[in-house]
Amino acid sequence: MVTSIRLYSLSYSELRTYMMAAAFVVCNIALPQFFHLIPQGGIIFAPLSLVILVAAYKLGWRVGLLAAIASPLVNHMLFGQPAAGVMTLMTLKLALLAVIAGLTAQHFKKVSLLLIAGVVLAAEFLGGIAELALTGAIAATIADFTIGWPGLLLQIFGTSAILRASLPRLLYREGKFR
């Protein structure tokens, strides 16, 4: 199923880019707290990734990248999660997800489960290669799929549902994809 919705590519020169990135960082402060109520919920569901994926796909890779860089840092400063030892890798993986999602949305200008699944799997694959290169820990790389598969499904189906429901129109100017 393919759905055409308004997708945006905000630039760094727009104040709205930073405001939207900040809004998604706030979402990334609240949502993980809910998932951390579940034992290993953060590892299993990767809630930061869901928010970054929605931000980048809907508003462009720049908004997604800003939120991807700020979210782990703000969460670590407020709650000690993610642990300092994994912050660099997590930020890199979120940044990859943001760039891949934003560029995919910009190129295809549509939302489909197949496109979102491709974004998630491409980001996981490239993030896994980066994790392997940085840590040499193949078990941790494989765990992203063996333990984290519910989170991957949440990213695919959750992002699709959120994008289809769309974010409030008040946040965007009417017009074509920019």
Salt bridges, closest charged atoms under 4 A:
GLU14 OE1 - ARG16 NH2 3.18
GLU14 OE1 - ARG173 NH2 3.14
GLU131 OE1 - LYS93 NZ 2.76
ASP144 OD2 - LYS93 NZ 2.45
GLU174 OE1 - ARG6 NH1 1.90
